[in-house]
């Protein structure tokens, strides 16, 4: 079952989503052992993606408020 972060793709281009998935799989297969907290590469990728989605939502809300 995929986590919620991987399902949330608002504001992310197809190229970014594909690249993110490739990086996620590569880190799973060839990356370091699963680490806890901030050292875990999957956690880092999830945080990066969540930040991009949050930024896209913020920009969309600003555009909607300004009436564009």
Beta strands, then each sheet from edge to edge (+ up, - down):
end
